[in-house]
Amino acid sequence: MAIKIAIDAGHGSSTAGKRTPPMPKDIKINDKLTIKKGEQFREHYANVGVAYFLEQELQRCGFTTMRTGWDDNNAFDDPDTPLADRQKAIALGNCDYSISIHFNAHGDGKTFNSAEGVGVFIHDKYQGQSKKLAEVVMKHLAQGTKQKNRGVKADNLAMCNCNNLDVKAAILCELAFMTNEYEAVNLMANEAYWKECAQEICKGICEYTGIKYIPEEYIPTKSITPESPVKDIKWAQERLNKVLPDWYPKLAADGVYGPKTRIAVLVYWDMLGWGKDMADDGTKIGTATRQALAAGRTK
């Protein structure tokens, strides 16, 4: 039976407090989320961002998951679910472990200050196996973006209470300070940082449970041409080697889009039945071809 992990996104979309001081500039996080200068960025939005990526990471590695405090990747309409209700849901969900995602705060919440860093909390009385899990997750978080390592600390926090959650271990991750201007702007309001934290937390869980971490497969998002990054060209060459017939000479995955790679693209198109309808010379691998290569299509 797969290990089941509860992923909790702290607070709710309209929870009082739980947001940065007014941001010093406009910040575009993604196509759906832009912070205007002077606006306060809500912690829950970042919590859900990390939780959503963490769910994808864990499921790819073979874990099953459940959500508390969020229902999808739209963080704008989540109510502030009471802690007792979150605890009850996790206990009834027969989870093995619980991970609660947060961003920290210090001071009056109206102005930025110097408090900084990343840390992991466990319960001060009901710890179960939490300390060891927290230490392993903290190790991976510390290997990512350079921050002050605040380590593992114990406190009377509801989402770390293994007794009420009925889990083997429960941790609460404080990934940066929303009241630190640098961390608020560059980490909390940064989708790439959300994804990085999700990967690091998942790697820690995998190490702790003895499950092999499966990294996300890289797939280029832009057309591949002789001028593309070496990484993208290598990806195409490696994929072509997998889908072309055994009789076809293997390409050197050297990141150079030369005549051999161009011809291999033409041969692949012909295999797919596309060659007769295309006037291209094989020097551009567009969306349809990338999708076919990613799926390993041979016809």
C-alpha positions as CSV (number, residue, x, y, z in Angstrom):
1,M,0.0,0.0,0.0
2,A,1.3,3.4,-0.9
3,I,2.4,5.8,1.8
4,K,-0.2,8.5,2.3
5,I,0.8,12.1,3.0
6,A,-1.4,15.0,4.1
7,I,-0.4,18.3,2.5
8,D,-1.7,21.3,4.5
9,A,-1.6,24.8,3.1
10,G,-1.6,27.1,6.1
11,H,-4.4,29.7,6.8
12,G,-7.0,30.8,4.3
13,S,-7.2,33.3,1.4
14,S,-8.7,36.0,3.7
15,T,-7.2,35.2,7.0
16,A,-6.5,38.4,8.9
17,G,-2.8,39.3,9.2
18,K,-0.8,36.5,7.5
19,R,0.5,38.7,4.7
20,T,3.5,40.8,3.9
21,P,3.9,44.5,4.6
22,P,3.1,46.7,1.5
23,M,5.3,45.4,-1.4
24,P,7.9,47.9,-2.7
25,K,7.3,47.2,-6.4
26,D,5.1,45.4,-8.9
27,I,5.9,41.6,-9.0
28,K,4.5,39.2,-11.6
29,I,4.5,35.7,-10.2
30,N,2.7,34.0,-13.0
31,D,0.0,34.6,-15.6
32,K,-2.7,34.5,-12.9
33,L,-1.0,36.3,-10.1
34,T,0.6,39.8,-10.0
35,I,1.3,41.9,-7.0
36,K,1.0,45.6,-7.4
37,K,3.3,48.1,-5.6
38,G,1.8,48.9,-2.2
39,E,-0.2,45.7,-2.0
40,Q,0.2,43.1,0.7
41,F,0.8,39.6,-0.6
42,R,-1.1,36.9,1.3
43,E,0.7,34.0,2.8
44,H,-1.9,31.5,1.8
45,Y,-1.3,32.2,-1.9
46,A,2.4,31.2,-1.5
47,N,1.5,28.3,0.7
48,V,-0.9,26.8,-1.9
49,G,1.8,27.4,-4.6
50,V,4.2,25.2,-2.7
51,A,1.6,22.7,-1.7
52,Y,0.4,22.3,-5.3
53,F,4.0,21.6,-6.5
54,L,4.6,19.3,-3.6
55,E,1.6,17.2,-4.4
56,Q,2.9,16.7,-8.0
57,E,6.3,15.8,-6.7
58,L,5.0,13.3,-4.2
59,Q,2.6,11.6,-6.6
60,R,5.3,11.3,-9.2
61,C,7.4,9.4,-6.6
62,G,4.5,7.0,-5.8
63,F,3.0,8.5,-2.7
64,T,-0.7,9.1,-2.3
65,T,-1.8,12.5,-1.0
66,M,-4.7,14.4,0.6
67,R,-5.3,18.2,0.8
68,T,-6.2,20.2,3.8
69,G,-6.7,24.0,3.8
70,W,-6.8,24.0,-0.1
71,D,-8.8,22.2,-2.8
72,D,-6.9,23.2,-6.0
73,N,-4.2,25.5,-7.3
74,N,-6.6,28.5,-7.1
75,A,-5.7,30.0,-3.7
76,F,-8.0,33.0,-4.0
77,D,-11.2,31.3,-2.6
78,D,-10.0,29.0,0.2
79,P,-11.7,29.5,3.6
80,D,-9.7,29.6,6.7
81,T,-10.4,26.0,7.9
82,P,-10.2,25.7,11.7
83,L,-7.2,23.8,13.0
84,A,-9.4,21.3,14.7
85,D,-11.1,20.5,11.4
86,R,-7.8,20.1,9.7
87,Q,-6.6,17.7,12.4
88,K,-9.8,15.7,12.2
89,A,-9.7,15.4,8.4
90,I,-6.1,14.2,8.5
91,A,-6.8,11.7,11.2
92,L,-9.9,10.3,9.4
93,G,-7.9,10.2,6.2
94,N,-5.6,7.5,7.5
95,C,-2.5,9.4,6.6
96,D,1.0,8.2,7.5
97,Y,2.6,11.7,7.6
98,S,1.6,15.3,7.5
99,I,3.4,18.3,6.0
100,S,2.1,21.8,6.7
101,I,3.4,24.7,4.5
102,H,3.9,28.2,5.8
103,F,5.9,31.4,5.5
104,N,7.2,33.0,8.7
105,A,6.6,36.5,10.2
106,H,8.1,38.7,12.8
107,G,7.3,42.1,14.2
108,D,4.1,44.2,13.7
109,G,3.5,43.0,10.1
110,K,3.3,46.6,8.9
111,T,7.0,47.1,8.1
112,F,9.8,44.9,7.0
113,N,12.6,43.9,9.3
114,S,15.7,41.7,9.4
115,A,14.3,38.4,10.6
116,E,15.2,35.8,8.0
117,G,15.7,32.1,7.2
118,V,14.1,28.8,6.7
119,G,13.2,26.3,9.4
120,V,11.1,23.3,10.3
121,F,8.9,22.8,13.4
122,I,7.8,19.7,15.3
123,H,5.5,19.4,18.3
124,D,7.1,19.9,21.7
125,K,5.2,17.0,23.3
126,Y,3.6,14.8,20.6
127,Q,6.5,14.2,18.3
128,G,6.3,10.6,17.1
129,Q,8.9,10.2,14.4
130,S,8.8,13.9,13.5
131,K,12.2,14.9,14.7
132,K,14.1,12.6,12.3
133,L,11.8,13.5,9.4
134,A,12.2,17.2,10.1
135,E,16.0,16.9,10.2
136,V,16.1,15.1,6.9
137,V,13.7,17.7,5.2
138,M,15.7,20.5,6.8
139,K,18.9,19.1,5.3
140,H,17.5,19.3,1.8
141,L,16.0,22.7,2.3
142,A,19.4,24.0,3.4
143,Q,21.0,22.7,0.2
144,G,18.8,24.9,-1.9
145,T,18.6,28.7,-2.1
146,K,21.1,30.2,0.3
147,Q,19.3,31.3,3.5
148,K,19.8,31.4,7.2
149,N,19.3,27.9,8.5
150,R,17.0,28.2,11.5
151,G,17.1,24.4,12.0
152,V,14.5,22.2,13.6
153,K,12.5,23.6,16.6
154,A,9.8,22.3,18.8
155,D,6.6,24.2,19.7
156,N,3.0,23.6,20.6
157,L,1.7,23.8,17.1
158,A,-1.6,22.1,16.1
159,M,-0.4,20.9,12.7
160,C,2.6,19.2,14.3
161,N,0.6,17.3,16.9
162,C,1.0,13.6,15.9
163,N,-1.5,12.5,18.5
164,N,-4.4,14.6,17.2
165,L,-3.4,14.0,13.6
166,D,-3.0,10.3,14.1
167,V,0.2,10.1,12.0
168,K,3.7,8.8,12.4
169,A,5.3,12.2,11.9
170,A,4.1,15.7,11.3
171,I,6.2,18.8,10.4
172,L,5.5,22.4,9.7
173,C,7.9,24.1,7.2
174,E,8.5,27.9,7.5
175,L,10.1,28.6,4.1
176,A,11.0,32.3,4.4
177,F,10.0,35.4,6.3
178,M,7.2,37.4,4.7
179,T,8.3,40.3,6.9
180,N,11.8,40.4,5.4
181,E,11.8,42.5,2.3
182,Y,14.3,40.5,0.4
183,E,12.7,37.1,1.2
184,A,9.2,38.4,0.6
185,V,10.1,39.8,-2.9
186,N,12.6,37.2,-4.1
187,L,11.4,34.0,-2.4
188,M,7.8,34.1,-1.1
189,A,6.6,35.9,-4.3
190,N,8.6,33.6,-6.6
191,E,7.0,30.6,-8.3
192,A,10.5,29.1,-9.0
193,Y,11.2,29.1,-5.3
194,W,7.9,27.5,-4.5
195,K,8.8,24.7,-6.9
196,E,12.3,24.4,-5.5
197,C,11.0,24.1,-1.9
198,A,8.5,21.4,-3.0
199,Q,11.3,19.4,-4.6
200,E,13.5,19.7,-1.5
201,I,10.7,18.7,0.8
202,C,9.9,15.7,-1.4
203,K,13.5,14.7,-1.5
204,G,13.6,14.7,2.3
205,I,10.4,12.6,2.5
206,C,11.8,10.2,0.0
207,E,15.1,9.8,1.9
208,Y,13.3,9.4,5.2
209,T,10.9,6.7,3.9
210,G,13.4,4.9,1.7
211,I,11.5,5.8,-1.5
212,K,13.5,6.6,-4.6
213,Y,13.1,10.3,-5.7
214,I,12.0,10.6,-9.3
215,P,13.0,14.0,-10.7
216,E,10.6,15.8,-13.1
217,E,11.4,14.9,-16.7
218,Y,12.7,17.9,-18.6
219,I,10.9,18.7,-21.8
220,P,11.9,21.8,-23.8
221,T,9.1,24.4,-24.1
222,K,10.4,26.2,-27.2
223,S,11.1,25.1,-30.8
224,I,14.5,23.4,-31.1
225,T,16.8,24.7,-33.8
226,P,20.6,24.8,-34.4
227,E,20.7,28.0,-32.2
228,S,18.9,26.4,-29.3
229,P,20.5,25.7,-25.9
230,V,22.7,22.6,-25.8
231,K,20.4,21.1,-23.2
232,D,17.5,21.2,-25.6
233,I,19.4,19.8,-28.6
234,K,20.8,17.0,-26.4
235,W,17.2,16.2,-25.3
236,A,16.1,15.9,-28.9
237,Q,19.0,13.8,-29.9
238,E,18.5,11.4,-27.0
239,R,14.8,11.1,-27.8
240,L,15.4,10.6,-31.5
241,N,17.8,7.7,-30.6
242,K,15.0,6.1,-28.7
243,V,12.3,6.3,-31.4
244,L,14.2,5.8,-34.6
245,P,14.5,2.2,-36.0
246,D,17.4,0.0,-34.7
247,W,19.0,0.1,-38.2
248,Y,19.3,3.9,-38.1
249,P,22.8,5.1,-36.8
250,K,22.7,6.5,-33.3
251,L,23.2,10.2,-33.0
252,A,25.9,11.6,-30.7
253,A,24.1,13.4,-28.0
254,D,26.5,16.3,-28.2
255,G,24.2,19.2,-28.3
256,V,25.2,20.1,-31.8
257,Y,22.3,20.4,-34.3
258,G,24.3,19.3,-37.4
259,P,23.4,17.5,-40.6
260,K,23.0,14.1,-38.9
261,T,20.4,15.5,-36.4
262,R,18.6,17.3,-39.2
263,I,18.3,14.1,-41.3
264,A,17.2,12.2,-38.2
265,V,14.4,14.7,-37.8
266,L,13.3,14.2,-41.4
267,V,13.4,10.4,-41.0
268,Y,11.3,10.7,-37.8
269,W,8.7,12.8,-39.6
270,D,8.5,10.2,-42.3
271,M,8.0,7.5,-39.7
272,L,5.0,9.5,-38.4
273,G,3.6,10.0,-41.8
274,W,4.3,13.7,-41.7
275,G,7.1,14.0,-44.2
276,K,4.9,14.2,-47.4
277,D,3.0,17.2,-46.1
278,M,6.0,19.2,-44.8
279,A,8.2,21.6,-46.7
280,D,10.6,22.0,-43.7
281,D,14.2,21.0,-44.0
282,G,14.5,19.4,-40.6
283,T,16.2,22.3,-38.8
284,K,13.2,23.1,-36.5
285,I,11.6,20.8,-34.0
286,G,8.3,22.4,-33.3
287,T,5.5,21.7,-30.7
288,A,4.0,18.7,-32.4
289,T,7.4,17.0,-32.9
290,R,8.5,17.7,-29.3
291,Q,5.2,16.3,-28.0
292,A,5.7,13.2,-30.1
293,L,9.2,12.7,-28.9
294,A,8.2,13.2,-25.3
295,A,5.5,10.5,-25.7
296,G,7.9,8.2,-27.5
297,R,5.6,8.0,-30.6
298,T,6.8,5.8,-33.4
299,K,3.8,6.1,-35.7
